């Protein structure tokens, strides 16, 4: 499987995305990561294995434990893929155009915005 596909597969699971967020802040051991989740140590290790296969994390042995850290370079695949949707976001970089506003809220906003008193 291509590295790009492995990255998308790895980030597809919410627990792995959460692990990336934690590892972005600091290196962690499996034991430390396990304490952050309501899952077993083997489950955390399996998620780390998938992240490692996608090259999103790497590890080093420090004493008796493996310390995992984020390897952000593969995240470029996500950024490159998402760039094609940039036109859906306004020039100021806001994503308001992606949020659907219910019709009754749009109507209320247009009535409140009138200067003629209504």
C-alpha positions in Angstrom: 0.0 0.0 0.0 1.2 3.5 -0.8 2.4 5.7 2.1 -0.3 8.2 1.2 -3.1 5.6 1.5 -1.6 4.4 4.8 -1.8 8.0 6.1 -5.5 8.3 5.3 -6.2 4.9 6.7 -4.3 5.8 9.9 -6.2 9.0 10.5 -9.6 7.4 9.7 -9.9 6.2 13.3 -10.8 8.9 16.0 -8.5 7.3 18.6 -5.5 7.5 16.3 -6.3 11.2 15.5 -6.5 11.8 19.3 -3.1 10.1 19.7 -1.6 12.3 17.1 -2.9 15.4 18.9 -1.4 14.1 22.2 1.9 13.3 20.5 2.0 16.7 18.9 2.3 18.2 22.4 5.0 15.8 23.7 6.5 12.4 23.3 4.7 9.6 25.3 5.2 6.0 26.3 2.5 3.4 25.6 1.7 3.4 29.3 1.2 7.2 29.3 -1.0 7.0 26.1 -3.0 4.1 27.6 -3.8 6.3 30.6 -5.4 8.9 28.2 -7.8 6.4 26.7 -10.5 4.0 27.9 -8.9 1.1 26.0 -6.4 -1.6 26.8 -2.6 -1.3 26.4 -2.7 -3.9 23.5 -5.3 -1.8 21.7 -3.2 1.4 22.1 -0.2 -0.6 20.8 -2.2 -1.7 17.8 -3.2 1.9 17.0 0.5 3.0 17.4 1.5 0.2 15.0 -0.8 1.6 12.3 0.4 5.1 12.9 4.0 3.9 12.7 3.3 2.0 9.4 2.1 5.3 8.0 5.2 7.0 9.2 3.1 9.4 11.3 4.9 8.4 14.5 8.3 7.0 15.3 9.8 5.6 18.5 13.0 5.3 20.5 13.8 3.1 23.4 14.5 5.1 26.5 15.5 2.8 29.3 12.9 0.1 29.5 10.1 1.9 27.6 9.4 2.9 24.0 8.8 6.7 23.6 6.6 7.6 20.7 6.7 11.0 18.9 4.8 12.6 16.1 6.5 12.6 12.7 4.5 15.4 10.9 5.9 15.2 7.4 3.3 12.6 6.2 0.6 15.0 7.1 1.4 16.8 3.9 -0.6 14.2 2.0 -3.7 15.4 3.9 -2.9 19.1 3.2 -2.3 18.5 -0.5 -5.5 16.5 -0.9 -7.6 19.0 1.0 -6.2 21.9 -1.0 -8.5 21.1 -3.9 -11.4 22.2 -1.6 -9.8 25.6 -0.8 -12.2 27.3 -3.2 -15.1 26.4 -0.8 -13.6 28.6 1.8 -13.8 32.4 1.6 -10.7 34.5 0.8 -10.2 35.4 4.4 -9.8 31.8 5.3 -13.1 31.3 7.1 -15.1 28.2 6.6 -18.5 29.8 7.1 -19.6 28.9 3.6 -19.3 25.2 4.5 -21.8 25.6 7.3 -25.4 25.2 6.3 -27.6 27.7 8.2 -31.3 26.7 8.7 -33.8 28.7 6.6 -35.5 30.1 9.6 -32.2 31.5 11.0 -31.4 33.0 7.6 -34.8 34.7 7.5 -34.3 36.1 11.1 -30.9 37.4 10.2 -32.2 39.2 7.1 -35.1 40.8 9.1 -32.6 42.0 11.9 -30.3 43.4 9.3 -32.9 45.8 7.8 -32.4 49.5 8.4 -36.0 50.5 7.5 -37.3 49.3 10.9 -38.8 46.2 9.5 
